[in-house]
Amino acid sequence: MREIVLDTETTGISVKEGHRIVEIGCIELENLIPTKRKFHCYLNPERKVSEKAFEVHGYSDEFLSKQKKFSEVLEEFLNFIKGTRLIIHNAEFDLAHLNNELSLHGKNFLNNDVIDTLILARDKYPGSSVSLDALCKRFRIDNSKRVQHTALIDCDLLSKVYINLIDQREPTLNFKNDNNDFEATKVLDASYYKQIVAPSKEEIEQHKKYLKKELKKNYFS
C-alpha cells in the first residue's frame, strides 16, 4: 500500500487574494513505513510573502526569487503523487492551493484519494486541540526540530501522527469549499488499518496471574 504524506507552505492563506505556494514536501509510505523516496522543492511564487506567512516559515522574498517556478516542477510533482492516496493535515487548505496552481497552468484539479488527519483527530479527540504540535505532544513524538513550519519536517511528523490515528474510524467526506472553488476527492475510511487479535485462553490466564502478582507486590508489600 503506497501513500504520500504531503504538506505545503504558502505566501498567505487565501488563494482568492492571489497567494501562492512556496514549498511542497512529500514523503512516501509503503505499508505505513517511510521509504527513502521524497519529493521536495522551494518555489518562486512570483509575488511577495505576507508578514504572517513569513513568521510561520521564514522564507524571504529574496530566497524564494531564486527558486524554480511551479511550472518547472509541475510534471515531476504530478508523477510522484500519481494514483496515490494523499495524507494531509488540514487537506482543505493544501488542496485549495495545489488546485489553484494547477488551474493557473491549465491542469485539472487533483483526483487523488485523500485522508485528512485533521478530521481523523477531531473525530477521535473531540473538543481537544488537534494541531500538529498538539498531536505530537499527545503521542509523545519529538517535534523539537519544528522551530518553524517547513514542509519536510511537517511531513515527517505527520507520518508518525498518522500511524497513531488510523485505528479510529473516519467518516467518508467530499470536500466542498465555495471560498476556494475546488472540490477534493473522497476522504477514505481509515478503519481498514485496524487489526484485532483475540488473546488465547492461556494468554488470558497468564495476564490474570501477572495482575495478581503486581497487585500483591504494590499494595501488600
N, C-alpha and C positions, 0 to 999 in steps of 0.2 A: 504494500500500500504506500504509494508515493504522495506526499503532501508538501506544501510550501508554506512556511511561516513568512509573512510579509509585513513590512512597515514602511511608511514614507514620512519625510519631513517636508514642510512647505514654507512658502513666504508668508502665509497667513491662513486664516480659517476658511473664508468663503470663496468658492470658485466664481460666484456671481460678481465679486469685487475684483476679479481678474487674478486671483492668487494662483501660484503655480508650484509644482513640485521641485524641490532642491536636492532630494536624496531618496533613493529607493534601495531597500535591503531585502534580500530573500535568503532563507536557509532551507535546504531540502531535508525532509524527514523521510526515512524509509522504515516502515513499520514502527513509527514513533521514535526512531533513533536518528539523531542528526548525522548526516553524511558530510563529506568534505566539499560537496557541491554547494556553491553560493553564487548569488548574483548581487552585485553592489555597484552603485555609481552615484557620484555627485553630479548635479545638473545645473546648467546655466538657465535660470528661469526667465531671463530677458526682462526683468523688472526688479524693483527694489524689494528687499526683505523688510517686513514690518518690524517695529521695535519689539513687540510681544513675541513674535516668532524668533527673533534673534536671541532674546532672553532664554528661549526654550532650547534651541540647538546650537547657537553660537556661530553659525556660518555667515560670514560677512559678504557684502556685495562684491568686494574685490576678489575674495577667494572664489566665489561662485562664477564670476565673469570669465574665469579661466577654464571652466569645466565644459564638458560636452553638452550639446543641446539634446532635448528629449528625442528629436527626430533621428539623432545619431545612434541611440541605444535602443530605439523602439523595437526593431525586429529581434534583437538579441533577447530583450526582456520578454517579449511575447513567446518566443521559442522556449525560454526557460520555464515559463508557467503553463505552457500549452497542455490542455487536458488534465490539469492537476487541481486538486482541491486546495483552496487557499485558507490559511488560518490567520485571522486578523483580529486585533483588539480594537474595537470601535470601527468595524468594517464600513459603516456608512460614510465616515469621513474619508478613509483612504480610497474607497471605490469611487466616490464623487470626484476626487482629484485625478485619479488614474483615468476614469472615463472621460473627464474633461480634456486631459492631454490627448487621449486617443481621438476624441472628436475634433480637436484642433488640427490634427494631422490626417483627417479623413478616414479614420479607422472606426470599426464597430466597437460598441461597448464590450467589456469583458463578459464572458458567459460561463466562467468557471463556477463550480460549486464552492460555497463559502461557509466556513464555520466562524462565527463571531464570538470570541472568548468573552467579550464584554457581556453579551446576552447570557452565555453559559454561567458566568459568575453572578449576574443579577438573579438568575433563576435559582442558583444554589445557595446564595447568601443574601436573601432579600433584606434590604434596609442597611446593609453594610457597605463600606467603601469598596469599590471594585476597580480602582485604578490599578495600573500595572505595579506600581510601588506597593500599594496596599496588599495585593495578591502575593507579591514576593515575600512580604513580611509574614503573611498568613501561612505560607508554605515553607517558610524558612529558607528562601532562596537568596543567596548573596547578590545584592544589587549595588554594592559599593562602587562599582565602576560606572554607574549611571549618574555621573555628576551632571551631565546634560543629556538631552534626548538625542541619541544617534541611532540610525536605522538598524545597523547590525547588532549593536548591544541590545536594543529592544527586542529584536528577533530572537536572540539567544535566550533572553529572559522569558519571553513569551512561549518559546518552545517548552521550557520547563514548567511554566504555569499551566499550559495547555494539558500536559500529561497529568497534572494534578486535578484538572477539572473534568475530564472526559468520562468519569464514572457517573455523571449527572445527566439525566435525560434532557435533551434540548428541543424545544418546540420548533417545528419547521415554519419558517417565515419566508416572505417575499418582500424584500426592502422596496419601499417607495418613498421618495423624498421630493416633494414639489419644489423645495428651495433649490436643490441641486440638479433637478431634471435628469435623474438617472434611475434605472431600475436594476438592482443587483439580482443575481440568480438565487436559487433556493439555498437557505441555510440548513444544513443537514442535521438529522438526528444523530447525536454522537453516542447514543446509548449502545450502539453495536460494539463498542470497545469493551463493554463490561464482560467479565468472565467470572461466573460464580462457581466456586468449587466447594462442594459439601464435605465437611470433615467425616472421617470414618468413625466407627464406634470406639475403636482403640484410641484414636486421637482425642475424642471427647473425654474418655476415661483418664487419659494422661493429663489433659488440661484440668480436670477436676482435682486430681491429685496435686498438681502444681499449685493451684489456687489454695487448697487446704494447707499445703506446706508453707506458702507465703503468708497466709493469714496467721498461722501459728507463730511464725518467726517474727512478724511485725507487731503483733498485738499481745502475745503471751510470753514473750522472751524477757 
